[in-house]
Amino acid sequence: MWAYSQTGMLWQWAFGGLLGIWLLDGLWQTGTAFGIAMPSGFCGGHGTAAAIGEAFARFGNADMLTLAMTAATVGIVASVFIGLTLIKWGTRRGHSSFLTDFSQLPPELRTGLLPPEKRESLGDASCSSISMDPLTLHFAFIALIALGGYGISQLVAIGLPQLQLPVFSCAFVVGILAKWVCTRSKTIGYLSPTAIGHLSGTFTDLLVAFGISAIRLEVVLHYWQPLAVLLLSGLAVTLLYVLVVSRLLFKGEYWFEKALFTWGWYTGTMAMGIALLRVVDPQMRSRCLDDYALAYLIIAPVEIALITFAPVAFVNGYGLLFLSAALGLGLLLMTLAYVKGWIFRTK
């Protein structure tokens, strides 16, 4: 799962970036960084699109925010519609291990509304509402981390103007430190993971809405031809990767379920991947999320590095070197998978 997921992410960045440098910039004078708008929006979603757009805006390229947000919006729509098409195709061809007919889906997965017996709690109250509402406490904790990330980003920008770190990356580090402090001080028990999860989901929904509203139509219309080529080719290559490579690495081990999950987060968000997975594996018997949770321990630092250093590399003229490193690292992982016997293996 690690080799498969990490390689797909790296190759999506490499493909989009190299397509932008070698083809789109030559035909439409889009700029060398144009191609990374696709992986920024697809694999990263609106959150990464905002981070990349913010960093490029500081370097004087304000159009990147619209381009990345457009890619994220197209990706999130494609993840649903193409994902559902894949489910119908996979169930007819017998690739699904747990779902034999699309009509078997329970009503809550088709409508999005939960019946009373399947509704879950939004979290535990860890403080008295007389002093502070429990939801406010969790909101303040998240806001403090976001503020810390913003502060670090601004301080770095003052000291090293050539290194514009996205707030997203800085907040990730602050979040790790905040969790360590809460664990050491034994106050972690007053924070409800369920409540924080729902607040994070709420902020993600707002981010998508604000991201779509931030798209400048004049920029989209100006770049509509290269943008269409970039996004359509990105969807095609990503679809080819998940259907082909997942069979090679997961043959006989729920390859279709894992391909569908990665399609969801390669083009939309992690929530989209989980939603598609729940359609074909409602009881999570494939253990796809368990495998991915362990793999993400290694994937996360690479993802943060891509988001953090991509704008810096392109602005300083090292874009091709950055993309070559992503492509080479992906090839190295696939070579490792082949050497270790993870590819073409049989049960």
N, C-alpha and C positions, 0 to 999 in steps of 0.2 A: 504493500500500500504506500509506503514511503517513497520507494523508487518511482512508482507509477504516478503518484500525485505531484511529487516534486519536479519530475521531468516534464510533465504536462504544463506546469506553471512556467518553468524556465523556457520551454520551447515556444509557448504562446508569446512571451515577451520578446524572444529572439525573432520569431516569425513576423510579428507586427512591426517591430523596430526596423528589421532589415528590409521588409517590404517598403516601408516609408522612405528609407535612405536610397535604395537601389532602383525603385520604380516610381513611387508617387511623387517624390521630390523632383525627379527628373522630368516627369510629364506635366505636373501642375505647380511646381515651385512651392510646395507646402511647407518646407523647412525640414531639417533632418529629424526632428523630434516628433513629427506628426504621427508616425506609426505606433508609438507607444501609447497613444490615446486608446487604442483597442484593448490591449491587456490591462491597462489601468482601470478601464470600465468593466471589462468582462470578468476577469479573474478576481479583481479587487472589489467590484461593486461600486456603489455611489460613495462609500467612505474613502476608498483609495482614490477614486476620481477626484474627490474634493481635495485630498492631500496633495496629489500630483498637480492639480490645477492651481492650488494655492502657492506651491513652491515655484512653478513656472511663472505665475503672475508676479512674484517678487523679482524675478529675473527679467521682467518686461514682456512676457508672452502671455497676455490675458486670454487669448483665444483657446488655450489648452484646456481651461476649465470647461468651456462649452463643449469642446470635442470629446473630452473624457466623460462628461456627464451624458452626452448623447450616446456614447458607446455603452455606458452603464444602463441607460434606459432601454436601448435596443436589446442588450444582452438579457436583461431581466424579463422582457417580453418573450424573447426567443427561448429562454430556458424553460418557460412554462409551456408554450405552444409546441415547440419541437420536442420537449420532454414528454408531453402527453401523447404526441404522435409516436414517439419511440415506445411508450408503454403499450399502445395498441398494436404496434408492429411486433414487439417482443412477445406479447401474450399469444398472438396468432401463430407465431413461429415456434412457440414452445421454449423460448429462452428464459422466461420468468420461472423461478423455482417455487413461488408461493401463490401467484395470481394467474389463473387460467382464463379469465374473461374480464374485460374492462367493466362490464355491467355488474361485477361482484363488489365494486367499491361501496363502502358504507356511505350513508347519506352525509355524514359530517365532512368527508373528504371531497364530496361533490359540491356541497353547498358552502362549506366553511363555517357552519353553525353547529355548535355542540348541543346535544340533548342534555337535560338536567342530570342524568345519571353518569355522564362522561365529563362533567365540568370539574376543573381543578382549582385549588386555592391559588390566590395571587401572591401568597407569601405569609410569613409569620410576623406578628407585631412584637418588636424587641424593645420598645420603650413606651412609656405612658403617653397617651394622647393629650394629657393635661399640659405636659411640658413641650412636646413636639409630636406631630403626627409621624408615625413610623415611616410612611412613604417619603416624607420630607427629609428624614434622616438619611435614607438611602439615596435620595436625589442629591443631597448635599455632599455625600461621599463621592459620588460620580463627578459632580461639578468641581469638587476640589482637585480631583485627578486631572480633569480637563484643563482647569486653570493652571495647574502646575506644568502640564505639557506646553501650554501656550507661553508661560513665562520662560521656560527653558529655551523654547524656539526663538523667542525675541532676544534673549541674552546672547545666544549663539550668533544671531544675525548681526548684533551690534559688534561683537568681538571679531567674528569672521564673516564678513559680508558675502564672501564667495561660497560659503557653506550654509545654504538655506534649508534647515531641517524641518520637515513637515510636523505640524502639531500632533498629528496622529502618531508618528513614531516616538516623539518625546513623551506623549501621554501614556504610551504602552510601557515605557520604562518607569514612569512615575507610578503607574498602576502596580507593577511588580514590587516596587519599593513600599508602596502603601500596604499591600497585602502582607509583606514581610514584617512591617512595623505592627500591624494589627495582630499577626500571629504571635510575635514575640511579647506583645503587651497583653495577650489573651483577651483582646476585645473583638476578635474575629467572630465570636459567637453572637454578637449583637447585630451582625449583618446577615440578612437572609439572602442566600443565593437565588432563590426563586424571585424575590422582589427585585433584586438587581437585574436578573435576567429579563423580567418583564419591562423594567424601565429602559434597559438597553434596547429591547425590541421596539419600544415606543419611539426612542430616539432614532432608531434605524428607519422606521416608517416616516418620521418627520424629515429625516435626511433625504430619503427618496423623493418626497414631495417638494422639498426646497431645492433639491438638485435638479429636478425636472423644470421647476419654475425659473431656475438660474440660467437655463439654456437660452442663448441669444440666437434667435432665428436667422438674423442676418449673417452670422458666422456659419451656421449650418448650410444656408443657401450658397454662401461663397465657396464652401468646400464640399458641396454635396457629391460631386463626382468621385474624387479620391476617397471621401469618407464612405461612400457606398461600396467601393471596391475593397477598402480596408475591412469594413465590418462583415460583408458577405463572405469574403475569403477567410476571415478569422473564424466565422461560424462553421464554414465547411471544413477547415483544417482541424478545428477542435472536435467536431463531430467524428471525423475520420480517426482521430487519435483515440478517443474514448472507446469507439467500437472495435478498433483493431488491437490496440495495445492491451486493453483490459482482457481480451480473449487470450493473449499470449501470456499474461502474468497471472490470471485468475482462472485458467481453464479448469472447469469442474468445481470451482469454489465461488459460486454465485457471481460470475463475471458480469452478468447483465445488471444485477442490482448495484454493483459497485460502479459500473460504467454510468448508470443513470444518476447515481449520487454525485459523481464527479462532474458530469455534464451540468448539473444544476449549479454547482459552485464555480465551475470554470467560466460560466457565462452569466450567472446571476449573483446570488449570494449563498452563504452557507445555509440559510433558512430555506432557500429554494431547493437545494440539494437534499436536505432532510425531508422536505415536503414530498418530493418525487420518490424518495426512498420509502417513505411511509405508505405510499400508494401501492407499491409492489411488494413491500415487506412490512406490513403494519405491526407485526410483533417483534420486529428487529432480530429475526432468527439468523440472518446472514452475518451478524456481528460487524457489519461494515463500519458503523460509527465507533465501535470499540477499537477497531484497527486504526481508523483515521485519527482518533484521539491520541493514540500513542505516536503515530507518525507525525502528527502536527507539532510535537515537541521539537522536531528537527526542522520541519517545514517553516514554522513561524519566524525564526531568526532570518532565514533566507528571504522570506516575504517582506519583512521589515527592511532588510538591506536593499532590496529592489526598489521599494517605495522611497527610501531615504536618499539613495545615491543616484537614481536614474536622472533626476533633474540636474544635479550637480555635474554628472558625467557629460550630459548633452550640452549644457551651457558652456562647459570648459573645453569642448571639442573632443571628448573621449567617448562619444556615443557608440561608435563602431566597436571600440574595444570593450565597452560595457556589454553590448549585445553578443559579441564573440565569446565573452566569458560565460554568459548565460547559456549559449548554444553548446559550448564545450563542456560545461558542467553537466548539462542534460545528457550529452553523449557519454560522458564518463559514468553517469548513473546507470544508463542502459547497458553499458559494457560490464559494469559490476553485476547487474542483474543477470546478464548472460553467463558470466564466469561463475556466479554462485548457483546457477541452475534454476533461477527463478523464471526464465523464459523458456517456452516450449516444453515445460515439464509435464509429466503425466502422473495421474494418481496411482 
